[in-house]
Amino acid sequence: MSQPPEVCSGAREMSLLRSLRLCLVARAGTCPVGPLQLQSSQPRHTFHTGPRLASSASSKELLLKLRRKTGYSFVNCKKALEACSGDLKQAESWLHKQAQKEGWSRAAKLHGRKTKEGLIGLLQEGNTTVLVEVNCETDFVSRNIKFQQLVQQVALGTLLHCQNLKDQLSTYSKGFLNSSELSELPAGPETEGSLKDQLALAIGKLGENMTLKRAAWVKVPAGFYVGSYVHGAMHSPSPHNLVLGKYGALVICETSEQRANLEDLGRRLGQHVVGMAPLSVGSLDDEPGGEAETKMLSQPYLLDPSITLGQYVQPQGVSVVDFVRFECGEGEEAAEAE
């Protein structure tokens, strides 16, 4: 018997409703169908920022502190902190060791390249004065603050070496250090290693060959004075009284009394030594001209050629007894020609 149309229609509606209900149940459960996603009644897990944020801020602070203290890149500072579990002191030591390895490697590759440029450094403290020469390949690098810091370290190392010499001064003492002797000096009380380690670090940072060429030191007792002059002088941005330039001179004078104008007199004598390049002091009795032209006291005075330097000095109440003159890159041309 056939069903009335109304009954058939109601049955179909009931069947569709039942199918829709099953579909909704399925989507709300573990078997989602299609793009519709019903939210679960379970609470969501939120991201907890408290301790992690504090840790992140602390790490950033350490990173900035290490970067400011060492000057190395953020990437290398981050590596150091990770390698040393966030220990700042160990990270700093780790950085220096890695930089030193890299510096020695680069120094070996650059060895032999000519170093005609550089700076002369002059440092005076108490009765001790030092003059040092550090060379590099280009004038551009010689103006770099990192290179100037290297010259400062060399001057300080030489000064400490000189001050540690136990000698009883009755007259002045003068000494020289060649490249290999200079390289072996301790870098200083606040710096690890020797000056050659600092040289390797500088080569690694600046990418040029460099050499610690030479140093001279003078110590004087009472009754002596060291005049000094640096040509093209620029003061190093450091707490030490370091003067940098391309030429430097020390003039050792003996004086019976402390005079007010000694500093100015010493500077003028230093200017003469730099400009006239004498080979010896000579004496007041030397006649000008001929071989005497290389003797300091018989040379025409640089600032007044109408008189000799001896004639300028004699009324000043001082006696010139010795001098040291450094010219940056001196000897390189001769060596190259040979």
PAZAPA-4460 file (N, C-alpha, C; in steps of 0.05 Angstrom, whole numbers, plus 32768, in hexadecimal, padded with zeros to 4 digits):
% residues 338
    n_x    n_y    n_z   ca_x   ca_y   ca_z    c_x    c_y    c_z   seq   type   mol
   8011   7FE8   8000   8000   8000   8000   8012   8018   8000     1      M     A
   800C   802B   7FEE   801D   8043   7FED   8016   8057   8002     2      S     A
   802C   8066   800D   8028   807A   8022   801E   8094   8016     3      Q     A
   800E   80A2   8026   8005   80BD   801D   801D   80CF   8019     4      P     A
   801B   80E3   8006   8032   80F5   8001   803B   8104   801A     5      P     A
   802A   810C   802C   8031   811A   8044   8043   810A   8055     6      E     A
   803D   80EF   8057   804D   80DD   8068   8069   80DA   805D     7      V     A
   806A   80D6   8042   8084   80D3   8035   8095   80EC   8039     8      C     A
   8089   8103   8036   8098   811C   803A   80A2   811F   8056     9      S     A
   8092   8118   806A   809B   811A   8086   80B2   8107   808C    10      G     A
   80B1   80EF   8080   80C6   80DB   8084   80E1   80E5   8079    11      A     A
   80DE   80F1   8061   80F7   80FC   8055   8103   8112   8066    12      R     A
   80F2   8123   8071   80FC   8139   8082   810A   812E   809B    13      E     A
   80FD   8119   80A7   8109   810D   80BF   8124   8100   80B8    14      M     A
   8126   80F4   80A1   813F   80E7   8099   8155   80FC   8095    15      S     A
   814E   8113   8088   8162   8128   8084   816B   8134   809E    16      L     A
   8158   8139   80B1   815F   8143   80CB   8172   8131   80DA    17      L     A
   816C   8116   80D8   817D   8102   80E6   819A   8103   80DA    18      R     A
   819C   8105   80BF   81B6   8106   80B2   81C6   811F   80BA    19      S     A
   81B8   8136   80BB   81C5   814E   80C3   81CF   814D   80DF    20      L     A
   81BF   8141   80F2   81C7   813E   810E   81E0   812D   8110    21      R     A
   81E1   8117   8101   81F8   8105   8101   8211   8113   80F7    22      L     A
   820D   8123   80E2   8223   8132   80D6   822F   8147   80EA    23      C     A
   821D   8155   80F8   8226   8168   810C   8235   815B   8123    24      L     A
   822B   8144   812C   8238   8135   8141   8254   812D   8139    25      V     A
   8255   8123   811F   826F   811B   8115   8283   8132   8114    26      A     A
   827A   8149   810B   828B   8161   8109   8294   816B   8125    27      R     A
   8283   8168   8138   828A   8171   8154   829D   815D   8161    28      A     A
   829F   8145   8156   82B0   8130   8163   82CC   8130   8158    29      G     A
   82D6   8118   8153   82F2   8115   814B   82F5   8113   812D    30      T     A
   82DF   8113   811E   82E1   8110   8101   82D6   8128   80F3    31      C     A
   82E4   813E   80F2   82DA   8155   80E5   82D6   8151   80C7    32      P     A
   82C1   815C   80BC   82BB   8159   80A0   82BA   8175   8094    33      V     A
   82C9   8179   807E   82C8   8193   8070   82D6   81A8   8080    34      G     A
   82D3   81C1   8077   82E2   81D7   8084   82D6   81E1   809E    35      P     A
   82BE   81D9   80A5   82B1   81E2   80BD   82BE   81D5   80D5    36      L     A
   82C8   81E5   80E8   82D4   81DB   8100   82C5   81E6   8118    37      Q     A
   82BA   81D4   8128   82AC   81DD   8140   82BF   81DE   8157    38      L     A
   82BE   81F4   8167   82D0   81F7   817D   82CA   81E3   8193    39      Q     A
   82E0   81D7   819E   82DD   81C4   81B4   82D6   81D4   81CD    40      S     A
   82C8   81C5   81DE   82C0   81D2   81F8   82D7   81D2   820B    41      S     A
   82EF   81C4   8204   8305   81C4   8216   8313   81DF   8215    42      Q     A
   831E   81E8   822C   832B   8202   822D   8345   8201   821D    43      P     A
   834C   8217   820F   8365   8218   8200   837C   821D   8213    44      R     A
   8395   8213   820A   83AD   8218   8219   83B9   8232   820F    45      H     A
   83BC   8246   8220   83C7   8260   8218   83E5   825F   821C    46      T     A
   83F4   8271   820C   8412   8273   820E   8419   8283   8227    47      F     A
   8429   8277   8238   8430   8284   8252   844A   8294   824D    48      H     A
   8449   82AE   8250   845F   82BF   8249   8471   82C7   8261    49      T     A
   8469   82C3   8279   8477   82CC   8291   8495   82C5   8291    50      G     A
   849C   82AC   8299   84B8   82A5   829D   84C8   82A6   8282    51      P     A
   84BB   829E   826C   84C9   829E   8253   84D0   82BB   824B    52      R     A
   84BE   82CD   824E   84C3   82E9   8247   84DA   82F4   8258    53      L     A
   84DA   82EE   8272   84F0   82F7   8284   850A   82EC   827B    54      A     A
   850A   82D1   8273   8523   82C4   826A   852D   82D1   8250    55      S     A
   851A   82D7   823E   8522   82E4   8225   852D   82FF   8229    56      S     A
   8522   830F   823C   852C   8329   8242   8547   8328   824E    57      A     A
   854C   8314   8260   8566   8311   826D   857B   8309   8258    58      S     A
   8574   82F7   8245   8587   82EF   8230   858E   8307   821F    59      S     A
   857B   8317   8218   8580   832F   8208   8592   8342   8216    60      K     A
   858E   8345   8230   859F   8357   823F   85BC   834D   8240    61      E     A
   85BF   8333   8244   85DA   8327   8243   85E7   832A   8228    62      L     A
   85D8   8327   8213   85E2   8329   81F8   85EC   8345   81F3    63      L     A
   85DC   8359   81FB   85E4   8375   81F7   85FD   837C   8207    64      L     A
   85FE   8372   8220   8615   8377   8231   862E   836C   8226    65      K     A
   862D   8353   821C   8644   8346   8210   864D   8354   81F6    66      L     A
   8639   835C   81E7   863F   836B   81CE   864E   8385   81D4    67      R     A
   8643   8394   81E8   8650   83AE   81EF   866C   83AA   81FA    68      R     A
   8670   8395   820A   868A   8390   8217   869F   8387   8204    69      K     A
   8698   8376   81F0   86AB   836A   81DF   86AD   8376   81C3    70      T     A
   8696   8381   81B9   8696   838C   819E   8692   8378   8188    71      G     A
   868E   835E   8190   8689   834A   817B   866C   834B   8172    72      Y     A
   8666   833E   815C   864B   833F   8150   8637   8332   8162    73      S     A
   861D   8339   815E   8608   832D   816E   8607   830E   8169    74      F     A
   860C   8306   8150   860B   82E9   814A   8620   82DA   815A    75      V     A
   8639   82E5   815B   864E   82D7   816A   8649   82D9   8188    76      N     A
   863E   82EF   8192   8638   82F2   81AE   8623   82DE   81B6    77      C     A
   860F   82DA   81A5   85F9   82C7   81AA   8605   82AA   81AB    78      K     A
   8616   82A4   8199   8623   8289   8198   8633   8285   81B2    79      K     A
   8641   8299   81BB   8651   8297   81D3   8640   8292   81EC    80      A     A
   862A   82A1   81EE   8618   829D   8205   860B   8282   8205    81      L     A
   8604   8278   81ED   85F9   825D   81EB   860D   8248   81F2    82      E     A
   8626   824C   81E9   863B   8238   81EF   8643   8238   820C    83      A     A
   863F   824E   821A   8647   8251   8236   862F   8252   8249    84      C     A
   8617   8249   8240   85FF   8248   8250   85F8   8263   825E    85      S     A
   85FD   8279   8250   85F6   8293   825A   8609   829F   826D    86      G     A
   8621   8293   8272   8635   829E   8284   8644   82B4   8275    87      D     A
   8642   82CC   827E   864D   82E3   8270   866B   82E3   826F    88      L     A
   8678   82DC   8285   8695   82DC   8286   86A1   82C6   8274    89      K     A
   8695   82AE   8276   869E   8298   8265   8699   829E   8247    90      Q     A
   8683   82AB   8242   867C   82B2   8226   8690   82C6   821B    91      A     A
   8699   82D9   822B   86AD   82EC   8222   86C8   82DF   821C    92      E     A
   86CF   82CC   822E   86E8   82BD   822A   86E6   82AC   8211    93      S     A
   86CF   829F   820D   86CA   828E   81F5   86CD   829E   81DC    94      W     A
   86C2   82B7   81DC   86C3   82C8   81C4   86E0   82D0   81BE    95      L     A
   86EF   82D7   81D2   870B   82DF   81CE   871B   82C7   81C2    96      H     A
   8716   82AF   81CD   8725   8298   81C3   871E   8292   81A6    97      K     A
   8704   8294   819F   86FC   828F   8183   8707   82A4   8171    98      Q     A
   8706   82BD   817A   8711   82D3   8169   872F   82D1   8166    99      A     A
   873C   82C7   817B   8759   82C4   8179   8760   82AE   8165   100      Q     A
   8751   8298   8166   8755   8282   8152   8752   828C   8136   101      K     A
   873C   829C   8132   8736   82A7   8118   874C   82BB   8110   102      E     A
   8755   82CB   8123   876A   82DE   811E   8784   82D2   8116   103      G     A
   878C   82BC   8125   87A5   82AE   811E   87A3   82A2   8102   104      W     A
   878C   8297   80FC   8788   828B   80E1   878A   82A0   80CB   105      S     A
   877E   82B7   80D0   877F   82CD   80BC   879B   82D9   80BB   106      R     A
   87A8   82DB   80D2   87C3   82E6   80D2   87D6   82D4   80C2   107      A     A
   87D2   82BA   80C3   87E3   82A8   80B3   87DE   82AC   8095   108      A     A
   87C5   82B1   808E   87BE   82B5   8071   87CA   82D0   8067   109      K     A
   87CA   82E4   8078   87D2   82FF   8070   87F0   8304   8073   110      L     A
   87FD   82F1   8081   881A   82F4   8086   882A   82FA   806D   111      H     A
   883B   830D   806E   884C   8313   8056   8842   832B   8046   112      G     A
   8829   8333   804B   881F   834B   803D   882B   8364   8049   113      R     A
   8833   8377   8038   8842   838E   8041   8831   83A0   8054   114      K     A
   883E   83AA   8069   8831   83BB   807C   8840   83D6   807D   115      T     A
   883A   83E8   806B   8848   8402   8069   883B   8418   807A   116      K     A
   8821   8414   8080   8812   8428   808F   8812   8422   80AD   117      E     A
   8804   8432   80BC   8802   842C   80D9   8804   8446   80E9   118      G     A
   880C   8443   8102   880D   8459   8115   8825   8457   8128   119      L     A
   882F   846E   8130   8842   8471   8146   8831   8478   815F   120      I     A
   8837   846B   8175   8829   8472   818E   883D   847C   81A3   121      G     A
   8836   8492   81B0   8847   849D   81C6   8838   849D   81E0   122      L     A
   8844   8492   81F5   8837   8491   820F   884B   8499   8224   123      L     A
   8844   84AB   8236   8855   84B4   824B   8847   84B1   8266   124      Q     A
   8855   84A7   8279   884A   84A4   8294   8861   84A6   82A8   125      E     A
   8860   84BA   82BA   8875   84BE   82CD   8890   84C4   82BF   126      G     A
   88A4   84B4   82C7   88BF   84B9   82BB   88C4   84A6   82A3   127      N     A
   88AF   8499   8299   88B2   8486   8283   88A3   848F   826A   128      T     A
   88AF   848D   8253   88A3   8494   823A   88A8   847D   8226   129      T     A
   8894   8476   8217   8897   8461   8203   888D   846B   81E7   130      V     A
   889A   8460   81D3   8893   8465   81B7   8890   844A   81A9   131      L     A
   8879   8445   819C   8875   842C   818F   886C   8430   8172   132      V     A
   8871   841C   8161   8867   841D   8146   8858   8403   8140   133      E     A
   8840   8406   8136   882F   83EF   812D   8827   83F4   8110   134      V     A
   882B   83E0   80FF   8826   83E4   80E3   880E   83D4   80D9   135      N     A
   8801   83DE   80C3   87EB   83D0   80B6   87EF   83D5   8098   136      C     A
   87DC   83CB   8088   87DF   83CD   806B   87D5   83E8   8060   137      E     A
   87C0   83F3   806B   87B4   840B   805F   87B0   8421   8074   138      T     A
   87B0   843A   806B   87AB   8451   807C   878E   8450   8087   139      D     A
   877C   8444   8077   8760   8442   8080   875E   8432   809A   140      F     A
   876C   841C   809C   876B   840C   80B4   8779   841A   80CB   141      V     A
   878E   8429   80C5   879D   8438   80DB   878B   844C   80E9   142      S     A
   8775   8455   80DB   8762   8468   80E8   874C   845A   80F6   143      R     A
   874B   843F   80F5   8736   842F   8102   873B   842E   8121   144      N     A
   8726   8432   8130   8729   8432   814D   8735   8418   8158   145      I     A
   872F   8402   814C   8739   83E8   8155   8757   83E6   8151   146      K     A
   8761   83F1   813B   877E   83F2   8137   878B   8404   814B   147      F     A
   877F   841B   8150   878A   842E   8164   878B   8422   8180   148      Q     A
   8777   8412   8186   8777   8404   81A0   878E   83F0   81A2   149      Q     A
   8795   83E3   818B   87AC   83D1   818B   87C5   83E1   8191   150      L     A
   87C9   83F8   8184   87E0   8409   818A   87E1   8410   81A7   151      V     A
   87CA   8416   81B2   87C9   841D   81CF   87D2   8406   81E0   152      Q     A
   87C9   83ED   81DA   87D1   83D6   81E9   87EF   83D1   81E7   153      Q     A
   87FA   83D5   81CF   8817   83D2   81CC   8827   83E6   81DC   154      V     A
   881D   83FF   81DC   882A   8414   81EC   8829   840E   820A   155      A     A
   8811   8405   8213   880E   83FE   822F   8820   83E7   8237   156      L     A
   8821   83D2   8226   8831   83BB   822B   884F   83C3   822D   157      G     A
   8858   83D5   821C   8874   83DE   821C   8879   83EE   8235   158      T     A
   8866   83FF   823D   8869   8410   8255   886B   83FE   826E   159      L     A
   885A   83EA   8270   885B   83D8   8287   8875   83C8   8288   160      L     A
   887F   83C0   8271   8898   83B2   826F   88AF   83C3   827A   161      H     A
   88AF   83DC   8271   88C4   83EF   8279   88C2   83F5   8297   162      C     A
   88AA   83F9   82A1   88A6   83FF   82BE   88AE   83E8   82D0   163      Q     A
   88AC   83CF   82C5   88B3   83B8   82D5   88D1   83B2   82D6   164      N     A
   88E1   83C1   82C6   88FE   83BD   82C6   8909   83CA   82E0   165      L     A
   8917   83BA   82EF   8921   83C3   8309   893D   83CF   8305   166      K     A
   893E   83E9   8301   8959   83F5   82FE   895A   840F   830E   167      D     A
   8971   8413   831A   8976   842C   8329   8981   8441   8316   168      Q     A
   8972   8455   8312   8979   8469   82FD   898B   847F   8309   169      L     A
   89A3   8481   82FF   89B4   8498   8305   89B5   84AB   82EC   170      S     A
   89B0   849E   82D6   89AD   84AD   82BD   8996   84A1   82AD   171      T     A
   8990   84AB   8296   8979   84A1   8287   8980   8485   827C   172      Y     A
   896B   8475   8277   896E   845B   826A   895B   845A   8252   173      S     A
   8965   844D   823C   8956   844B   8223   8957   842F   8219   174      K     A
   8941   8425   820E   8941   840A   8204   892F   8407   81EC   175      G     A
   8934   83F2   81DC   8924   83ED   81C4   8919   83D0   81C5   176      F     A
   8902   83CB   81B9   88F7   83B1   81B6   88F1   83AC   8198   177      L     A
   88FB   8396   818D   88F4   8390   8172   88D9   8382   8170   178      N     A
   88D1   837A   8158   88B7   836F   8154   88B1   8356   8164   179      S     A
   88C4   8343   8164   88C0   832A   8173   88C0   832E   8191   180      S     A
   88D1   8340   819B   88D1   8346   81B8   88B7   8354   81C0   181      E     A
   88AE   8366   81AF   8895   8375   81B5   887D   8361   81B5   182      L     A
   887D   834E   81A3   8867   833C   81A1   8863   832A   81BA   183      S     A
   8879   8325   81C8   8878   8313   81DF   8871   8321   81F9   184      E     A
   886F   833C   81F9   8868   834A   8211   884C   8344   821A   185      L     A
   8846   8342   8234   882A   833F   823E   8819   8357   8235   186      P     A
   8800   8351   822E   87EE   8366   8224   87E7   837A   823A   187      A     A
   87E9   8372   8253   87E1   8385   8269   87D2   8377   827E   188      G     A
   87CE   8384   8296   87C1   8377   82AC   87A4   8370   82A8   189      P     A
   8796   8380   8296   877A   837B   8292   8774   836C   8278   190      E     A
   8789   8362   826B   8786   8354   8251   8795   833A   8252   191      T     A
   8788   8325   8249   8795   830B   8248   87A9   8309   8231   192      E     A
   87BD   82F7   8235   87D0   82F1   821F   87E5   8306   821A   193      G     A
   87F2   8303   8203   8809   8315   81FC   8800   8329   81E7   194      S     A
   8812   833B   81DF   880C   834E   81CB   8807   8341   81AF   195      L     A
   8815   832B   81AB   8810   831D   8191   87F4   8311   8190   196      K     A
   87E8   830A   81A7   87CC   8301   81A7   87BA   8318   81A0   197      D     A
   87BF   832F   81AB   87AF   8347   81A4   87B2   834E   8187   198      Q     A
   87CA   834A   817C   87CF   834F   815F   87BD   833D   814E   199      L     A
   87BD   8323   8156   87AC   830F   8147   878F   8317   8148   200      A     A
   8785   8320   815F   8769   8328   8162   8763   8340   814F   201      L     A
   8776   8353   814E   8771   836B   813D   8771   8363   8120   202      A     A
   8783   8351   8118   8784   8347   80FC   876A   8339   80F5   203      I     A
   8760   8329   8108   8746   831B   8103   872F   832E   8100   204      G     A
   872F   8344   810F   8719   8357   810D   871A   836A   80F5   205      K     A
   8733   8372   80EE   8736   8386   80D9   873E   837B   80BD   206      L     A
   8747   8362   80BD   874C   8355   80A3   8764   835F   8094   207      G     A
   8778   836B   80A1   8790   8374   8094   87A8   8369   80A3   208      E     A
   87BE   8365   8095   87D7   835D   80A2   87E1   8375   80B3   209      N     A
   87EC   836E   80CB   87F6   8383   80DD   880F   8378   80EA   210      M     A
   8820   838B   80F2   8839   8383   8100   883E   8396   8118   211      T     A
   8849   838B   812D   8853   839A   8143   8870   839F   813D   212      L     A
   8877   83B6   8132   8891   83BA   8127   88A7   83BE   813C   213      K     A
   88A3   83D1   814E   88B8   83D8   8161   88AE   83EA   8177   214      R     A
   88BF   83ED   818B   88B9   83FE   81A2   88D3   8409   81AD   215      A     A
   88D1   8421   81B9   88E8   842D   81C7   88DD   8438   81E2   216      A     A
   88EE   8437   81F6   88E6   8442   8210   88FD   8451   821C   217      W     A
   88F6   8465   822C   8909   8476   823A   8900   847A   8256   218      V     A
   8912   8476   8269   890D   847D   8286   8922   8491   828F   219      K     A
   8918   84A5   829E   892B   84BA   82A7   8929   84BF   82C5   220      V     A
   893F   84C5   82D2   893E   84CD   82EE   893B   84EB   82F0   221      P     A
   893C   84F5   8309   893A   8512   830D   8952   851F   82FF   222      A     A
   894D   8537   82F3   8963   8545   82E5   8962   8540   82C7   223      G     A
   8950   852F   82BE   894D   8529   82A2   8930   852E   829A   224      F     A
   892C   8534   8280   8911   8538   8276   890F   852C   825A   225      Y     A
   88F8   8520   8254   88F3   8515   8239   88DF   8527   822A   226      V     A
   88E9   8534   8216   88D7   8543   8204   88CC   8530   81EF   227      G     A
   88B4   8536   81E6   88A7   8524   81D2   8897   8533   81BE   228      S     A
   8894   8526   81A7   8883   8532   8192   887A   851C   817F   229      Y     A
   8860   851E   8178   8854   850C   8164   8848   851D   814E   230      V     A
   8851   8517   8135   8847   8527   811E   882D   851B   8114   231      H     A
   881A   852E   810E   87FF   8525   8106   87F0   8519   811E   232      G     A
   87F5   8524   8135   87EC   8517   814E   87CD   8516   8150   233      A     A
   87C4   8500   815A   87A8   84FD   8161   87A7   84ED   817B   234      M     A
   8797   84F7   818E   8796   84EA   81A8   8783   84D2   81A6   235      H     A
   878D   84BC   81B2   877D   84A3   81B2   8764   84A7   81C4   236      S     A
   874D   849C   81BB   8735   849D   81CC   8737   8489   81E3   237      P     A
   8749   848D   81F5   874D   847B   820C   8754   848C   8224   238      S     A
   8752   8480   823C   8759   848F   8255   8777   8494   8257   239      P     A
   8787   8486   8247   87A4   8489   8249   87AD   84A1   8238   240      H     A
   87C3   84AC   8240   87CD   84C4   8232   87DD   84BC   8219   241      N     A
   87D0   84AD   8207   87DD   84A3   81EF   87D9   84B6   81D8   242      L     A
   87EF   84BC   81C9   87EE   84CD   81B2   87F7   84BD   819A   243      V     A
   87E7   84BF   8184   87EC   84AF   816C   87F3   84C1   8154   244      L     A
   8804   84B7   8142   880B   84C7   812A   881D   84B6   8118   245      G     A
   8829   84C3   8104   8839   84B6   80F0   8857   84B8   80F6   246      K     A
   885F   84CD   8105   887B   84D0   810D   887C   84D6   812B   247      Y     A
   8891   84CD   8139   8893   84D2   8155   88B0   84D6   815D   248      G     A
   88B5   84E6   8171   88D0   84EA   817B   88D1   84EE   8199   249      A     A
   88E6   84E4   81A6   88EC   84E9   81C2   8907   84F6   81C3   250      L     A
   890A   850C   81D3   8923   8519   81D6   892A   851A   81F4   251      V     A
   8941   850F   81FB   8948   850D   8217   895B   8525   821D   252      I     A
   8952   8534   8231   8961   854C   8239   896A   854A   8256   253      C     A
   8982   8556   825B   898B   8558   8277   8988   8575   827F   254      E     A
   897D   8579   8297   8979   8595   82A0   897F   8597   82BD   255      T     A
   898C   85AD   82C5   8994   85B0   82E1   897D   85B8   82F3   256      S     A
   8968   85C3   82E7   8951   85CC   82F6   8937   85C8   82E6   257      E     A
   8921   85C6   82F5   8908   85C3   82E8   88FE   85DD   82DD   258      Q     A
   88FB   85DE   82C3   88F3   85F7   82B6   88D6   85F6   82AD   259      R     A
   88C9   860D   82AC   88AD   860F   82A6   88A7   8608   8289   260      A     A
   88BB   860E   8277   88B6   860B   825A   88C0   85F0   824F   261      N     A
   88C7   85DD   8261   88D3   85C4   8257   88C1   85B5   8244   262      L     A
   88A7   85B5   8249   8895   85A6   8237   8895   85B2   821B   263      E     A
   8894   85CC   821A   8894   85DA   8200   88AF   85D6   81F2   264      D     A
   88C4   85D8   8201   88DF   85D4   81F6   88E2   85B7   81EB   265      L     A
   88D8   85A4   81FB   88DA   8588   81F3   88CB   8583   81D9   266      G     A
   88B4   858F   81D7   88A4   858C   81BE   88B2   8598   81A6   267      R     A
   88BF   85AF   81A9   88CD   85BC   8193   88E5   85AB   818A   268      R     A
   88F3   859F   819E   890A   858E   8198   8900   8574   8189   269      L     A
   88E9   856A   8192   88DD   8553   8185   88D6   8559   8168   270      G     A
   88CB   8571   8163   88C4   8579   8148   88DD   857A   8136   271      Q     A
   88F3   8584   8142   890C   8585   8133   8915   8569   812B   272      H     A
   8914   8556   813E   891D   853B   8138   890C   852E   8123   273      V     A
   88F2   8532   8124   88E0   8527   8110   88E5   8533   80F5   274      V     A
   88E8   854E   80F3   88EC   855B   80DA   8907   8558   80CE   275      G     A
   891C   8559   80DE   8938   8559   80D4   8945   853D   80D4   276      M     A
   8939   852A   80E2   8943   850E   80E2   8961   850C   80E7   277      A     A
   896B   8516   80FD   8988   8513   8103   898F   84F6   8109   278      P     A
   89A8   84F0   8106   89B1   84D4   810C   89C0   84D2   8127   279      L     A
   89C9   84E9   8131   89D6   84E9   814B   89D3   8505   8157   280      S     A
   89DA   8507   8171   89D7   8521   817F   89ED   8534   8177   281      V     A
   8A06   852A   8176   8A1D   853C   8171   8A24   854D   8189   282      G     A
   8A32   8563   8184   8A3A   8575   819B   8A37   8592   8192   283      S     A
   8A39   85A3   81A5   8A37   85C0   819F   8A4F   85CA   8190   284      L     A
   8A64   85BB   8190   8A7D   85C3   8182   8A7D   85BC   8165   285      D     A
   8A69   85AB   815C   8A69   85A3   8140   8A62   85BB   812E   286      D     A
   8A71   85BD   8118   8A6C   85D2   8104   8A56   85C9   80F2   287      E     A
   8A44   85DC   80EB   8A2E   85D4   80D8   8A39   85CD   80BD   288      P     A
   8A2A   85BD   80AE   8A31   85B5   8093   8A40   859A   8092   289      G     A
   8A41   858F   807B   8A4F   8576   8077   8A42   855F   8086   290      G     A
   8A53   854E   8092   8A49   8537   80A1   8A39   853F   80B9   291      E     A
   8A3E   8557   80C3   8A30   8561   80DB   8A13   8566   80D6   292      A     A
   8A0B   8566   80BC   89EE   856A   80B6   89DC   8554   80C2   293      E     A
   89E8   853D   80C8   89D8   8527   80D4   89DA   8528   80F3   294      T     A
   89E9   853B   80FE   89EC   853E   811B   89D8   8553   8124   295      K     A
   89C8   854B   8138   89B1   855B   8140   89B9   8578   8148   296      M     A
   89CD   857C   8159   89D3   8596   8163   89DE   85A9   814F   297      L     A
   89EB   859F   8139   89F6   85B0   8125   89E4   85B4   810D   298      S     A
   89CC   85A8   810E   89B9   85AC   80F8   89AC   85C7   80FA   299      Q     A
   89A4   85D3   80E4   8993   85EC   80E5   897A   85E6   80F5   300      P     A
   8973   85F7   8107   895C   85F3   8118   8943   85F4   8106   301      Y     A
   8932   85E0   8108   891B   85DD   80F7   8909   85F6   80F7   302      L     A
   8904   8602   810E   88F2   8618   8110   88FF   8633   810B   303      L     A
   891A   8633   810A   8929   864C   8104   8944   8644   80F7   304      D     A
   8944   863F   80DD   895C   8635   80D0   8974   8649   80D1   305      P     A
   8970   8661   80DB   8987   8674   80DC   899A   866C   80F3   306      S     A
   8992   865B   8105   89A4   8651   811B   89A4   8633   811B   307      I     A
   89B8   8628   8128   89B8   860A   812B   89A7   8603   8143   308      T     A
   89A1   85E9   8145   8991   85E0   815C   89A1   85E4   8176   309      L     A
   89BC   85E0   8174   89CC   85E4   818C   89CB   8601   8196   310      G     A
   89CA   8614   8183   89C8   8630   818B   89AC   8636   8197   311      Q     A
   8998   8627   818E   897D   862B   819A   897C   861F   81B6   312      Y     A
   8989   8609   81BA   8986   85FA   81D4   8997   8607   81EA   313      V     A
   89AF   8610   81E3   89C3   8618   81F7   89B8   862D   820B   314      Q     A
   89AA   8642   8203   899F   8655   8216   8988   864A   8227   315      P     A
   897D   8633   8220   8966   8628   822E   896D   861A   8249   316      Q     A
   8987   8616   824D   898F   8609   8266   898B   85EB   8267   317      G     A
   898A   85DF   824F   8988   85C1   824E   899D   85B7   823B   318      V     A
   89A3   859D   823E   89B5   858F   822C   89A7   8578   821F   319      S     A
   89A8   8576   8205   899C   855F   81F7   89B0   8549   81F7   320      V     A
   89A7   8531   8202   89BA   851B   8205   89B3   8503   81F3   321      V     A
   899A   8501   81EA   8993   84EA   81D9   8977   84EF   81CD   322      D     A
   8970   84DE   81BA   8955   84E1   81AE   894E   84C6   81A1   323      F     A
   8934   84C3   819B   8929   84AC   818D   8916   84B7   8178   324      V     A
   8917   84AD   815F   8905   84B6   814A   88F9   849E   813C   325      R     A
   88DE   849E   813A   88CF   8489   812C   88C0   8496   8115   326      F     A
   88C2   8489   80FE   88B2   8491   80E6   88A2   8478   80DE   327      E     A
   8888   847B   80DC   8877   8464   80D5   887E   8459   80B9   328      C     A
   8882   843F   80B7   8889   8432   809E   88A6   8435   8096   329      G     A
   88B6   8441   80A8   88D3   8445   80A3   88E1   842B   809E   330      E     A
   88F1   842B   8088   8900   8412   8082   88F1   8400   806F   331      G     A
   88D7   8403   806C   88C8   83F1   805A   88D0   83F5   803D   332      E     A
   88D4   840E   8034   88DB   8413   8019   88F7   8408   8013   333      E     A
   8909   840B   8026   8924   8401   8021   8924   83E3   801F   334      A     A
   8915   83D6   8031   8913   83B9   8031   8906   83AF   8017   335      A     A
   88F3   83BE   800D   88E5   83B7   7FF4   88F8   83B9   7FDC   336      E     A
   8909   83CE   7FDD   891C   83D3   7FC7   8931   83BC   7FC7   337      A     A
   893A   83B4   7FDE   894D   839E   7FE0   8941   8384   7FD5   338      E     A
***
